[in-house]
Amino acid sequence: MRWVQAVLGVAVLSLMVAGTTWADERGDFVLTLGNDTTSVEHYARGKDRLDVDQVGRSPRVLRRKFIYHYKDGSLTTFSMVVTPPGAEMPTQMIEAERDGDSLRVKTQTGTAAPARSAIAFPAGALLVPGSSPWAVYEGEVQRLSRSKVDSLGGAVFYLGASNLERYLVRRLGQDSVSLWVSRGDLFHIRVDKAGHLLGSLPVAGTFRVALSRPASLDLDAMAAGYHAREQAGGSLGMLSPRDTLRATLAGGGSLVLDYGRPAKRGRVVFGGLVPYGEVWRTGANAATQLRVDRPLEIGGNAVPAGAYTIWTIPGASGWKFVLNSETGQWGTSHKADRDLFSTDMKLSTLSQAVERFTITVEESPTGGVLHMDWDTTRASIEFAVKQP
């Protein structure tokens, strides 16, 4: 409890001084996924300190306070306090301290005892909360703007991960840079002469949010509004919830398919959000998992009973269905050498747009048809159950 009080004390003190002269600059960011606002935040930056106040909306509305301290450009300490709007006690608190080439992290969730961990963390590495990386990224873009080099990069640790990633910021023009992260994310970002982030375009990866920089925003009012909307049943919820499809096969067998269900959110889906000609996880987040307890035949290919992952290659005039022998992997970890086969799918146009990606099975006496629906596109493939 003393540790809880100490962390809360630091957060309260930081809130008190956020408007004082220590901060050299302040700014605001709004993050959107398609036509939905996912988070808003305010930051205050000084020579050796960065404070970020954020309101996130998924999976529920939460306020987060991040405090970074630096020495000679390297992180020394970090703290995070997560609190639901209107609540006095936080739901999670994290303290991190760099000790030599290690980062020691203490995490407390609810009333549970603190959990401790450590990770290799060289001087100059970035620490980035996945829910709010932008003020930290902006610091690197400003560093690039002050230099004469065309690019800079280094190690980055995403809070909660078990290993370091790499990042690279590169000049694209007088008013733009690219930001690449080794986990697969790539952004093109508009900047001003001082390196402030003005707007972003997600080019690749799974973190497909877009950034804008308003002149100002009322964080308290927005938090109250989002909370009221959530209480009235208007929660944003999980951005891409998992779903499990279960179907009974001919002869009494079963098919189980587990997949993530991203939403359209006003975006161009195929040929935009999902590029043509590239392997797609066929959903969101973790790879789409398939388990069957009877042997099947798909596109003339024998599929023994067992567990697999499904991948697809969407195209403007045709899709490919790809079955892979690896299971349990993340959706960006497709290994082509584990593919069992690929085969054509049938394309058709739906009369009404489907907002959230949906997979269904149309059962038949001999097997069935697997339908994948999103926006106005339906991709289908037939399968047959091989009888003993």
N, C-alpha and C positions, 0 to 999 in steps of 0.2 A: 504494500500500500504506500510506503514512503516513496518508492520509485515512481509509482503512478502520480503522486502529488508533485514530485520533482519535475517530471515531464510536463505535467499540466502547467506548472509554474513557469517553465521556459516558454510554453506556447502562449500563455497569457501575457508574459512580459514582451514577447515578440509582437503580439497584436498591439500592445500599448505603444511600442516604439516604431511601428510600421510607418507612422506619419511623421517621424522626427527626421533630423537632418542626416542620419547615417546613410540613408539611401541616396545614391547618385542618380538613379532613375527608377521609374515605375512604368508599368504597362499592363495591358489586359489581353487575354486571348479567348476566343470562342472556338470550340471544336465541334464539327458537324460530321455526321455519317449520312450521306445523302441529304435528305431534307429534315433530318432529326438532329437537334442539338444534343450532344452527349456530355459536354462539360463546359464550364466557364471558369476562368481563374484570373487572379490579380497577382502580380509579382512586384517586389521591391528589391533592387540590386545595389549593393555597395561594393567597395574594393575587395573586401574579404568576407562578404556575407550575401546570401540570397534567401529571401523569404517568399514562399508561394502559398496563397490561399486559394483553394480549389473547391468547386462544387461539382461532383460527378453524379450522373443520373442512372448509371447501369452497374449492377443489377437493381440497385435502389439508390435513392438520393442520400448522399453522404457528403459531409464537409471534411476536407483534409487540409492540414497545416504542415508544410514542409519547411525546415530550417537547415540551411547549409552554412558551414563555416570553412574558410579556406586560409591557407598560409602559403605564400609564394606560389600561388596558382594551383596548389594541390588541396584536395579535400582533407579536412582534419576531423570534423564531426558532422553528423546528420541526425535529424530527428523527424518523426512523423507522428501526428495525432489525428485519428479518424473519429468523427463524432456525427451521429445523426442530427439533422436540424432540430433545434429545440431541446436536445438532451444535454445533461450536465456531464455525464460520464462517457468517456470514449469507448468505442468498441474495439479499437486496436491502437497500440502505441509501439513505435520502433525507435531504438537508438542505435547508431552506428558510429564507430570510432576507428580511424586508421591507426594501426600499430605497426610501424615499420612497413613491410610490404604486404601486410594483411589488413583486412577489414573485419572487425569484430562486431557482430550484430546481435542485439538483444530485442526480442519480440514478445509482446504480451497481447494476447487476444482475450477480451472479456476479463473474467476473474481468474483465468488459468495462470499457473506459474509461468514466469518468463522462460522462453526458449532461447538458447544461445547457439550461434553458429559463427564460422569464420571462413573467409575466402581470400585467395591471393588477390592483392589489390595494389598494383605498383603506383608510385607517385605520378600524378597527372591523370590517372584514370578517372572517368566520369561515373558517378552514381546517378541512376535514372529510375524514378518510379514509373512503372508502365502506364499509370493513369495520368501522369503529368510530366512529360519529358521536355516540354518546349522551352521553358525558361533556361534549362541547362543547355539545350541545343543552341539557343540564341547566344549564350555566352561564348560558345565555340565559333559561331559565325562572326561575332564581333571581334574575336581574336584573329580570325582570318582577315577581316576587313582592315585591321590595324597593321597587318603584315604585308610583305611584298611577295609572298609565295602564292602559288595557285591552288594549293590544297593542304590540308592538315588533317590528322586523325590520330587514333590511339585506341586504348582499351575502354570499354564501357561495361558496367555491371548493372543489369536490370534487377531491381529489388525483388527478391523472392526466387531468383534463378540460382543455379548451382555452378555456373561457370561464367567467364568473361566472354563478351563479344567484341567485335571491332567496329569502329565507325570511321567515316571519311567525309569531310566537307570539301567541296570543290567549287571553284568559281565557274559560272557558266557565262556571265556577262556582267555589265556594270550594275545591274539591279537584280541579279538572280544567282543562286547557288544550288547545288545538288547536295543532298544528305543521304548517304548510304550506310546501312547497318548490316553486319554479316548475317543476321538472322533472316535477311531477305527483303527488308524494307528499303524503298528508294523514294525520295521526295524531291521535287523541284520547288524551290522556295523563293518568293519575291522578297527582296530586302531593300532597305534604304542605305545611304552612304555610310551610316554608323553601324550597319549590321543588324538593325532591328528586323525581326520577322514580320512581314506584312501579310503574307498569305501563302498557302502551300497547295500543291497538287500531288496527291499520291500516285506514283507511277507504277510501283510494283510492291509485292508483299501483302501481308494480311492486315496490317495496321492502316486501313484505308480511310482514316479521318482527314478532313480538310481543316486548315487553320485560317482564321481571320483575326484582324487586330482592330477592334473598335476604338473610338476615341476615348470612351470610358464605359463602365458598366457598374450597376449597383448590385454587388455580390449578395448582400443580405436580402434584398428584395427578390432577387432571382432564386435564391435558395428557398425562401418562403413560398414563392410561387410554384416551384417544382415540387416541393413537399406537399403543398395543398393539392396539386394535380394528382400526385401519387396516392394520397389519402382518398381521393374521389374515384380511384380506379384507373387513373391514367398513367400508370407506371410504364416507364420505358422497358423495364425488365432486362432479361438477358438479350444481348444483341443478336446472338446466333445460338439459340437453345438447342440442346441435343434432343433427338427423338429416336424412338425404337419402333421399327416396323416388324410385325410378326404376321406371317402368313402360313396357312396350312397347305401343304403340297399334296398332289395326287398320290394316293397310296398311304396317306397318313403321316408323311414326314413334315418337317417344319423348316421355314426360312426366317432368319432373324437378321435385320439390317439396322445398324446404329449409325446415325449421321447428324451433322450439324445443319441448322436451317437458317441461313442468312436471309435478310429481307431486301426487297428492291429499294425501298426508301427514295423513290423518285429518280433512281439512277438508270442509265443505260446498262443492261446486264451483260448480254452476250455480245462480244465485240467491243466491250467497254470495261466494265468491272471484271468480267471473266474474258480474257483475251482469246481470240481465235488461234488455233494452231498450237496451243500450249497445254501440257498436262494439267488437269484441274483435279482438285481433291474431291470434287463432286459433293460439295456442301461447304462446311466451314470448320475451322479449328482442327481437331484430330481427324485423321483419315477415315473415310467411310468404311465401316467394318461389315463383313458378310459372313454368316455362319449357316451352313445347311447340313442336315443329318441324313440326306439321301443324295446319291450321285446325280448330277445334272448334265445336260448338254446345252451349251450356249453358243450360238452361231457356228454349230458344227464341231465345237471343242468340248471334250470331256472334262467335267469338273467333279472330282471325287468329293465325297462328304468331308467337311472340314471347315476351316476358318480362312478367310481371305480379306483383302482390301480391294475396293472398287475405285477406279480412276477413269476419267473420261478426257477426251480431246475434242472440245467443241469446235465446230467450223460453220461457216455461213451456209454451206450447202450440204454438210454431213458431219456426223459425230463418229468418234471411235469409242468403243467400250473396252476398257483394259482391266484385266484381272491380275492381281499381284499376290504372291505367296507370303509376303511379309505382313504382320499384323501388329497393332498397338502403336504404330508410329504417328508422329505429327503430320499434318496435311501438307507440309512443305518438304517432307523427307521421302519423296518418291525415288525408289531405286529401280531403274529400268532393267537391271540384270536380274531382278526378282519377278519381272512380268512373266506370266504364263502364256498369255496370248492377248491380241487385240482383234476386235471385229467390228463391223459396221453396225450403226444404230439407225433406226428409222426416225425421220424428223417430220413433225406436223405442227400446225399453228393452232393455238387455242383461241376460242372466241372471246374469252375474257382473261385479262392479265391475272396471274397468280402472284400475290405479294411476297409470300415466303416460300422458298424452295421446298418442294414436296416430292417424296418418292412413294409410289403406291405399287401394289401388285394386283393385276387383273388375273384372277385364277381361271384355269381351264381344266378339263378332264385329264389332259396329258401333261400339264405344267402351268404355263401362264405367261404374262407379259409384264416386264418391269417398266414402269413409266416414270420419267423424271420431268417435272413441270416447274417452270419458273418464268415469270413475265408471260409472254405469249408463246413461248417455245415448249414443245413436248418432244423429248427424245425417248425412244422406246426400244426394247430388245426382248425378243421371245426366248423362253427357255423351256426345256422338256425334262421331266423327271424320268430317269432311267430305272425301269423296274427290275427287281432281282430275278 
